[in-house]
Amino acid sequence: MPLWLPIVTAVCFALAAVLQTDTFSTVAFSIAAAALALTALVQWRMRRRDR
C-alpha cells in the first residue's frame, strides 16, 4: 500500500470529524483518523527500517 493513502484518508476522516454535529459521529471519525494515522506511522517506520 502506498504511504500517501492512509495519510490522505486520515486527513479526510479528521476533516469529517470536525464537520460532524453529533458526538457519536465525531468520536467515530476521530477514532478512524487516529487509526489510519497510526497505520501510516507504522508503515513509514517499517519502510525506513528495511532500507
RAZI-V491418 format. One record per residue. N is the residue number from 1. PHI is phi as a letter, one per 40 degrees, with the letter a starting at -180 (* if undefined). PSI is psi in whole degrees, -180 to 180 (none if undefined). OMEGA is omega as a letter, one per 40 degrees, with the letter a starting at -180 (none if undefined). Layout:
[[N/PHI/PSI/OMEGA] [N/PHI/PSI/OMEGA]]
This chain:
[[1/*/133/i] [2/c/146/a] [3/c/-30/a] [4/c/-25/a] [5/c/-52/i] [6/c/-26/i] [7/c/-49/i] [8/c/-41/i] [9/c/-40/i] [10/c/-40/i] [11/c/-41/i] [12/c/-43/i] [13/c/-38/i] [14/c/-42/i] [15/c/-41/i] [16/c/-37/i] [17/c/-39/i] [18/c/-34/a] [19/c/-8/a] [20/c/149/a] [21/b/-29/i] [22/c/153/a] [23/c/-42/a] [24/c/-46/a] [25/c/-40/i] [26/c/-46/i] [27/c/-43/a] [28/c/-46/i] [29/c/-35/i] [30/c/-41/i] [31/c/-43/i] [32/c/-42/i] [33/c/-43/i] [34/c/-41/i] [35/c/-42/i] [36/c/-35/i] [37/c/-40/i] [38/c/-40/i] [39/c/-45/i] [40/c/-42/i] [41/c/-44/a] [42/c/-43/i] [43/c/-39/i] [44/c/-43/i] [45/c/-38/i] [46/c/-42/i] [47/c/-39/a] [48/c/-37/i] [49/c/-34/a] [50/c/-18/a] [51/c/none/none]]
